Amino acid sequence: MILYNVTIKVEHSIHSDWLNWMQTKHIPDVMETGMFLSHRLARMIDPVDADGFTYAVQYYAEGIHKIKRYQDVYAPKLQQEHTNRYKDKFVAFRTLLKIVE
């Protein structure tokens, strides 16, 4: 199993709107692609950041082929929607991790 992790730091000014939009629009849109089995949304609580809130959105896929298809076919549009809505109010980076059990 592969974990596609998106870490996002959002400014205080957009936090409530961003969180609602992520939970009701963006994450459901990502899951509707069919590339992921499940997801999890977590907020970093330590260290406390006075500049904003940091979240990790974790999407679980059965293999790297699903991640690559997501990145090639679906991610550009979904990421652009996020950027258009919250331009200059967030920073994000993405990592891929192999689940080791």
MDTraj code that builds the backbone (N, CA, C; nanometers):
import mdtraj as md
import numpy as np

residues = "MET ILE LEU TYR ASN VAL THR ILE LYS VAL GLU HIS SER ILE HIS SER ASP TRP LEU ASN TRP MET GLN THR LYS HIS ILE PRO ASP VAL MET GLU THR GLY MET PHE LEU SER HIS ARG LEU ALA ARG MET ILE ASP PRO VAL ASP ALA ASP GLY PHE THR TYR ALA VAL GLN TYR TYR ALA GLU GLY ILE HIS LYS ILE LYS ARG TYR GLN ASP VAL TYR ALA PRO LYS LEU GLN GLN GLU HIS THR ASN ARG TYR LYS ASP LYS PHE VAL ALA PHE ARG THR LEU LEU LYS ILE VAL GLU".split()
xyz = np.array([
    [0.0848, -0.1176, 0.0000],
    [0.0000, 0.0000, 0.0000],
    [0.0894, 0.1241, 0.0000],
    [0.0434, 0.2275, -0.0722],
    [0.1167, 0.3522, -0.0840],
    [0.0355, 0.4644, -0.0193],
    [0.1042, 0.5494, 0.0543],
    [0.0431, 0.6665, 0.1161],
    [0.0867, 0.7900, 0.0390],
    [-0.0102, 0.8620, -0.0116],
    [0.0119, 0.9905, -0.0788],
    [-0.0240, 1.0962, 0.0241],
    [0.0767, 1.1660, 0.0744],
    [0.0577, 1.2618, 0.1825],
    [0.0721, 1.4043, 0.1294],
    [-0.0274, 1.4869, 0.1570],
    [-0.0220, 1.6277, 0.1196],
    [-0.0203, 1.7079, 0.2489],
    [0.0893, 1.7786, 0.2731],
    [0.1009, 1.8640, 0.3909],
    [0.0732, 2.0073, 0.3470],
    [-0.0195, 2.0721, 0.4158],
    [-0.0643, 2.2058, 0.3773],
    [-0.0676, 2.2959, 0.4997],
    [-0.0033, 2.4110, 0.4871],
    [-0.0111, 2.5133, 0.5913],
    [-0.0986, 2.6254, 0.5377],
    [-0.2055, 2.6585, 0.6118],
    [-0.3000, 2.7615, 0.5685],
    [-0.2996, 2.8777, 0.6669],
    [-0.3170, 2.9972, 0.6127],
    [-0.3226, 3.1164, 0.6965],
    [-0.4493, 3.1163, 0.7818],
    [-0.4407, 3.1834, 0.8951],
    [-0.5562, 3.1948, 0.9856],
    [-0.6779, 3.2531, 0.9133],
    [-0.6551, 3.3500, 0.8248],
    [-0.7652, 3.4223, 0.7597],
    [-0.8546, 3.3329, 0.6748],
    [-0.8043, 3.2195, 0.6278],
    [-0.8847, 3.1311, 0.5429],
    [-0.9167, 2.9980, 0.6096],
    [-0.8687, 2.9791, 0.7300],
    [-0.8734, 2.8476, 0.7929],
    [-1.0123, 2.7839, 0.7931],
    [-1.1120, 2.8524, 0.8432],
    [-1.2463, 2.7934, 0.8538],
    [-1.3033, 2.7595, 0.7174],
    [-1.2918, 2.8525, 0.6233],
    [-1.3418, 2.8278, 0.4887],
    [-1.2660, 2.7130, 0.4238],
    [-1.1332, 2.7133, 0.4372],
    [-1.0501, 2.6088, 0.3777],
    [-1.0876, 2.4706, 0.4320],
    [-1.1000, 2.4598, 0.5631],
    [-1.1310, 2.3299, 0.6234],
    [-1.2666, 2.2788, 0.5754],
    [-1.3645, 2.3648, 0.5729],
    [-1.4970, 2.3258, 0.5240],
    [-1.4897, 2.2827, 0.3780],
    [-1.4201, 2.3598, 0.2948],
    [-1.4082, 2.3278, 0.1529],
    [-1.3352, 2.1957, 0.1316],
    [-1.2315, 2.1727, 0.2081],
    [-1.1574, 2.0467, 0.1965],
    [-1.2483, 1.9281, 0.2298],
    [-1.3248, 1.9399, 0.3378],
    [-1.4078, 1.8286, 0.3844],
    [-1.5310, 1.8051, 0.2968],
    [-1.5844, 1.9108, 0.2377],
    [-1.7089, 1.8964, 0.1627],
    [-1.6903, 1.8932, 0.0114],
    [-1.5767, 1.9426, -0.0390],
    [-1.5570, 1.9507, -0.1835],
    [-1.4291, 1.8800, -0.2301],
    [-1.3137, 1.9268, -0.1857],
    [-1.1879, 1.8788, -0.2417],
    [-1.1612, 1.7310, -0.2121],
    [-1.1644, 1.6926, -0.0866],
    [-1.1373, 1.5523, -0.0532],
    [-1.2394, 1.4594, -0.1191],
    [-1.3698, 1.4909, -0.1155],
    [-1.4639, 1.4053, -0.1887],
    [-1.4323, 1.3968, -0.3388],
    [-1.3893, 1.5080, -0.3990],
    [-1.3532, 1.5058, -0.5411],
    [-1.2329, 1.4145, -0.5653],
    [-1.1339, 1.4201, -0.4778],
    [-1.0177, 1.3322, -0.4911],
    [-1.0605, 1.1864, -0.4775],
    [-1.1437, 1.1571, -0.3805],
    [-1.1876, 1.0194, -0.3596],
    [-1.2734, 0.9689, -0.4761],
    [-1.3487, 1.0567, -0.5391],
    [-1.4321, 1.0180, -0.6535],
    [-1.3503, 0.9749, -0.7748],
    [-1.2212, 1.0050, -0.7771],
    [-1.1376, 0.9622, -0.8889],
    [-1.1241, 0.8106, -0.8921],
    [-1.1479, 0.7453, -0.7791],
    [-1.1345, 0.6013, -0.7712],
    [-0.9914, 0.5524, -0.7569],
    [-0.8984, 0.6430, -0.7396],
    [-0.7575, 0.6053, -0.7298],
    [-0.7148, 0.5700, -0.5876],
    [-0.7977, 0.6040, -0.4897],
    [-0.7610, 0.5836, -0.3497],
    [-0.8641, 0.4976, -0.2780],
    [-0.8154, 0.4188, -0.1830],
    [-0.9012, 0.3309, -0.1045],
    [-0.9646, 0.4031, 0.0137],
    [-0.8883, 0.4952, 0.0740],
    [-0.9367, 0.5686, 0.1909],
    [-0.8518, 0.6937, 0.2081],
    [-0.8925, 0.7741, 0.3048],
    [-0.8169, 0.8963, 0.3338],
    [-0.8272, 0.9290, 0.4825],
    [-0.7434, 1.0213, 0.5233],
    [-0.7446, 1.0694, 0.6615],
    [-0.6986, 1.2151, 0.6590],
    [-0.7607, 1.2987, 0.7407],
    [-0.7236, 1.4393, 0.7541],
    [-0.6793, 1.4627, 0.8979],
    [-0.5601, 1.5175, 0.9149],
    [-0.5071, 1.5409, 1.0502],
    [-0.4505, 1.6822, 1.0590],
    [-0.4639, 1.7430, 1.1768],
    [-0.4074, 1.8760, 1.2013],
    [-0.2908, 1.8640, 1.2971],
    [-0.1809, 1.9292, 1.2631],
    [-0.0634, 1.9297, 1.3487],
    [-0.0935, 2.0144, 1.4735],
    [-0.0645, 1.9584, 1.5904],
    [-0.0904, 2.0315, 1.7145],
    [0.0373, 2.0704, 1.7883],
    [0.1503, 2.0123, 1.7500],
    [0.2764, 2.0456, 1.8146],
    [0.3887, 2.0330, 1.7130],
    [0.4646, 2.1351, 1.6892],
    [0.4623, 2.2633, 1.7581],
    [0.3481, 2.3520, 1.7088],
    [0.3052, 2.4426, 1.7948],
    [0.2024, 2.5401, 1.7600],
    [0.2668, 2.6447, 1.6694],
    [0.1978, 2.6786, 1.5621],
    [0.2485, 2.7763, 1.4660],
    [0.1602, 2.8998, 1.4690],
    [0.2154, 3.0126, 1.5055],
    [0.1392, 3.1365, 1.5160],
    [0.0945, 3.1891, 1.3803],
    [0.1577, 3.1439, 1.2727],
    [0.1275, 3.1957, 1.1392],
    [0.0106, 3.1259, 1.0707],
    [-0.0328, 3.0124, 1.1224],
    [-0.1411, 2.9407, 1.0565],
    [-0.1555, 2.8006, 1.1112],
    [-0.2316, 2.7213, 1.0397],
    [-0.2560, 2.5830, 1.0782],
    [-0.1948, 2.4905, 0.9727],
    [-0.1376, 2.3791, 1.0191],
    [-0.0790, 2.2817, 0.9279],
    [-0.1582, 2.1527, 0.9355],
    [-0.1914, 2.1019, 0.8176],
    [-0.2685, 1.9787, 0.8054],
    [-0.1927, 1.8778, 0.7196],
    [-0.2227, 1.7520, 0.7428],
    [-0.1776, 1.6439, 0.6549],
    [-0.3023, 1.5745, 0.6033],
    [-0.3145, 1.5691, 0.4712],
    [-0.4220, 1.4933, 0.4090],
    [-0.3559, 1.3682, 0.3538],
    [-0.3993, 1.2538, 0.4032],
    [-0.3367, 1.1271, 0.3675],
    [-0.4350, 1.0437, 0.2870],
    [-0.3892, 1.0063, 0.1671],
    [-0.4691, 0.9230, 0.0783],
    [-0.3973, 0.7897, 0.0622],
    [-0.4709, 0.6805, 0.0763],
    [-0.4133, 0.5464, 0.0690],
    [-0.4517, 0.4806, -0.0629],
    [-0.3501, 0.4323, -0.1351],
    [-0.3716, 0.3672, -0.2645],
    [-0.3144, 0.2266, -0.2622],
    [-0.3698, 0.1397, -0.3447],
    [-0.3238, 0.0006, -0.3464],
    [-0.1872, -0.0157, -0.4104],
    [-0.1445, 0.0802, -0.4917],
    [-0.0134, 0.0690, -0.5538],
    [0.0287, 0.1984, -0.6201],
    [0.1555, 0.2028, -0.6582],
    [0.2120, 0.3234, -0.7191],
    [0.1434, 0.3559, -0.8508],
    [0.0937, 0.2550, -0.9218],
    [0.0260, 0.2795, -1.0492],
    [-0.0976, 0.3683, -1.0314],
    [-0.1670, 0.3530, -0.9205],
    [-0.2839, 0.4370, -0.8929],
    [-0.2414, 0.5814, -0.8638],
    [-0.1322, 0.5979, -0.7903],
    [-0.0809, 0.7322, -0.7602],
    [-0.0389, 0.8011, -0.8897],
    [0.0345, 0.7301, -0.9734],
    [0.0822, 0.7888, -1.0994],
    [-0.0353, 0.8287, -1.1881],
    [-0.1360, 0.7444, -1.1947],
    [-0.2544, 0.7796, -1.2744],
    [-0.3232, 0.9028, -1.2158],
    [-0.3366, 0.9073, -1.0845],
    [-0.3952, 1.0249, -1.0197],
    [-0.3153, 1.1494, -1.0566],
    [-0.1833, 1.1437, -1.0429],
    [-0.0984, 1.2590, -1.0702],
    [-0.1068, 1.3034, -1.2164],
    [-0.1150, 1.2075, -1.3079],
    [-0.1171, 1.2394, -1.4503],
    [-0.2532, 1.2879, -1.4992],
    [-0.3598, 1.2259, -1.4503],
    [-0.4928, 1.2504, -1.5055],
    [-0.5752, 1.3498, -1.4234],
    [-0.5730, 1.3362, -1.2915],
    [-0.6663, 1.4104, -1.2068],
    [-0.6050, 1.5262, -1.1281],
    [-0.4841, 1.5091, -1.0804],
    [-0.4241, 1.6074, -0.9896],
    [-0.4126, 1.7479, -1.0477],
    [-0.3708, 1.7659, -1.1729],
    [-0.3548, 1.9027, -1.2219],
    [-0.4808, 1.9887, -1.2052],
    [-0.5962, 1.9358, -1.2419],
    [-0.7218, 2.0117, -1.2301],
    [-0.7582, 2.0363, -1.0841],
    [-0.7485, 1.9333, -1.0013],
    [-0.7860, 1.9475, -0.8606],
    [-0.6925, 2.0427, -0.7861],
    [-0.5638, 2.0337, -0.8141],
    [-0.4686, 2.1241, -0.7502],
    [-0.4890, 2.2670, -0.7968],
    [-0.5233, 2.2861, -0.9239],
    [-0.5480, 2.4212, -0.9752],
    [-0.6706, 2.4833, -0.9101],
    [-0.7750, 2.4041, -0.8877],
    [-0.8936, 2.4547, -0.8179],
    [-0.8555, 2.5060, -0.6795],
    [-0.7717, 2.4298, -0.6086],
    [-0.7262, 2.4690, -0.4754],
    [-0.6462, 2.5986, -0.4823],
    [-0.5543, 2.6057, -0.5771],
    [-0.4704, 2.7247, -0.5922],
    [-0.5547, 2.8462, -0.6277],
    [-0.6485, 2.8305, -0.7180],
    [-0.7343, 2.9431, -0.7568],
    [-0.8145, 2.9956, -0.6386],
    [-0.8604, 2.9057, -0.5554],
    [-0.9453, 2.9462, -0.4420],
    [-0.8648, 3.0110, -0.3290],
    [-0.7419, 2.9633, -0.3048],
    [-0.6652, 3.0077, -0.1876],
    [-0.5278, 3.0638, -0.2241],
    [-0.5160, 3.1198, -0.3403],
    [-0.3892, 3.1727, -0.3910],
    [-0.3185, 3.2606, -0.2884],
    [-0.1912, 3.2324, -0.2691],
    [-0.1034, 3.3090, -0.1797],
    [-0.1423, 3.3007, -0.0321],
    [-0.2291, 3.2077, 0.0047],
    [-0.2738, 3.1923, 0.1429],
    [-0.2347, 3.0574, 0.2017],
    [-0.1564, 2.9783, 0.1266],
    [-0.1174, 2.8459, 0.1730],
    [0.0161, 2.8071, 0.1096],
    [0.0800, 2.7091, 0.1714],
    [0.1936, 2.6397, 0.1107],
    [0.1656, 2.4909, 0.1257],
    [0.2107, 2.4136, 0.0261],
    [0.1841, 2.2703, 0.0285],
    [0.3019, 2.1942, -0.0290],
    [0.3199, 2.0731, 0.0213],
    [0.4141, 1.9814, -0.0413],
    [0.3596, 1.8400, -0.0299],
    [0.4018, 1.7576, -0.1241],
    [0.3489, 1.6219, -0.1352],
    [0.4608, 1.5205, -0.1209],
    [0.4300, 1.4091, -0.0545],
    [0.5259, 1.3002, -0.0392],
    [0.4554, 1.1677, -0.0635],
    [0.5327, 1.0714, -0.1109],
    [0.4838, 0.9347, -0.1285],
    [0.5574, 0.8456, -0.0298],
    [0.4835, 0.7614, 0.0396],
    [0.5422, 0.6717, 0.1366],
    [0.4878, 0.5311, 0.1167],
    [0.5729, 0.4341, 0.1325],
    [0.5303, 0.2936, 0.1279],
    [0.4937, 0.2516, 0.2702],
    [0.3762, 0.1945, 0.2860],
    [0.3330, 0.1471, 0.4176],
    [0.4129, 0.0218, 0.4506],
    [0.4783, 0.0235, 0.5659],
    [0.5564, -0.0903, 0.6139],
    [0.4880, -0.1424, 0.7399],
    [0.4502, -0.2668, 0.7363],
    [0.3807, -0.3226, 0.8536],
    [0.4557, -0.4408, 0.9080],
])
top = md.Topology()
chain = top.add_chain()
for i, resn in enumerate(residues, 1):
    res = top.add_residue(resn, chain, resSeq=i)
    for name in ("N", "CA", "C"):
        top.add_atom(name, md.element.get_by_symbol(name[0]), res)
traj = md.Trajectory(xyz[None], top)
